[in-house]
Amino acid sequence: MTRVVGIDPGTVSFDLCGRDGDEVFLDVTVPTADVADDPGSLVDLIRAAGPLDLVVGPSGYGLPWTDARDVGPEELDLLLLADDRDGPRGTIVGGMRRIVTALVDSGLPLCFAPGVVHLPTVPEYRKANRIDMGTADKVCAAVLAVWDQARRLGVPYRATSFVSVEAGGAFTAVLAVHEGRIVDGAGGTSGAMGLQALGAVDGELAYLLREFPKDVLAGGGAAWMAGAPGCSAEEFAAAAVCDPDAESALTAWVEDVVKRVAAEATLLEAPREILLLGRVARVPGLLRRFTEALGRFAPVRAVEGYAPASSEAAQGAALVGQGLAGDRGPDDLVEAMGLRGACGGVLDHLFVSEAGAVRERHPRSRRPQVPFWERS
């Protein structure tokens, strides 16, 4: 058996899940602000878990199965897609560069996972002018959803079918899974509204903002509509019971997710379920509202997972790590989902007039990549 750790780099918390066979040996959640203040504490936490075969790290927009030893400043730029290399504190990037650098320098057996845009299971034409179809942690959350539905319904991984809604502390991502494989997705900055984030941006608004600072992507969402930016999901749900502005904001959030789910559901013949993940699935008031609104498409369920504390994305990352590190078994989840074939770069599918200039700022985006397990 292999010992692996999956990491979910959330806006609100960093979650870690360690798995050895079916045993969970690490299951923790740490405030992201604390990790940003002391990135070394994250490294120490992982090292304390004992010898590891693989760590699936915080990949941001994704590098397709890249060994940490192959990651330098330009690769970090691609993970974060932030021109400011340091990323001012308190921003969407925050201390992520320092955190990832600490992990890279740690010597841990670390790899970086792909985003939805890297997956060969998503047709190329669906990737046109898309970057955020779902970050690497959303891919990992979908892995857990496939695992969960297959076990619960008693079907093979390749018989799973659903639309997943992963609504975290800031962003909401909606993915379509057909025959066990991710076939499309709308990430937190290109799809539905989130608790903190506005989701897809009106092009005219982008124009009026001119320089369009990165922080804009993490604001303007439901909490901002309610006049409480930065509030937790629990605080927002409580406010929606008695405050008209919060109730209106919740209605807007739910309706925006419904429209995105409807769009993704058109790509599936008949989704078995709509699966909810993230903080929305853990707050009863929010879970009830989303379940009622999405029930028109298919039965709605919250993904249960196998660890009580860590996020679904961290648990999914651990499952991925087991598959990549050798625990394939008779039913290989990573193979069933077609994840090993991830390739390319996040800027490969841009056709707008300024695409060339964007790629020039990130020249490593078109570098031929070799999966870490094939390194000589």
Secondary structure as UniProt FT lines:
FT   STRAND          3..9
FT   STRAND          13..20
FT   TURN            21..22
FT   STRAND          23..31
FT   HELIX           32..37
FT   HELIX           39..47
FT   TURN            48..49
FT   STRAND          54..56
FT   TURN            60..61
FT   TURN            64..65
FT   STRAND          66..67
FT   HELIX           68..70
FT   HELIX           73..80
FT   TURN            89..90
FT   TURN            94..95
FT   HELIX           96..105
FT   TURN            106..107
FT   STRAND          110..112
FT   HELIX           116..118
FT   TURN            120..121
FT   HELIX           124..127
FT   TURN            128..129
FT   HELIX           136..153
FT   HELIX           157..159
FT   STRAND          161..167
FT   STRAND          172..178
FT   TURN            179..180
FT   STRAND          181..186
FT   TURN            188..190
FT   HELIX           203..209
FT   TURN            210..211
FT   HELIX           214..218
FT   HELIX           222..225
FT   TURN            226..227
FT   TURN            229..230
FT   HELIX           233..242
FT   HELIX           244..265
FT   TURN            266..267
FT   STRAND          273..278
FT   HELIX           279..281
FT   HELIX           284..294
FT   TURN            295..297
FT   STRAND          300..302
FT   HELIX           312..325
FT   HELIX           333..336
FT   TURN            337..338
FT   HELIX           339..341
FT   TURN            346..349
FT   TURN            353..354
FT   HELIX           355..361
FT   HELIX           363..366
FT   HELIX           372..374
//
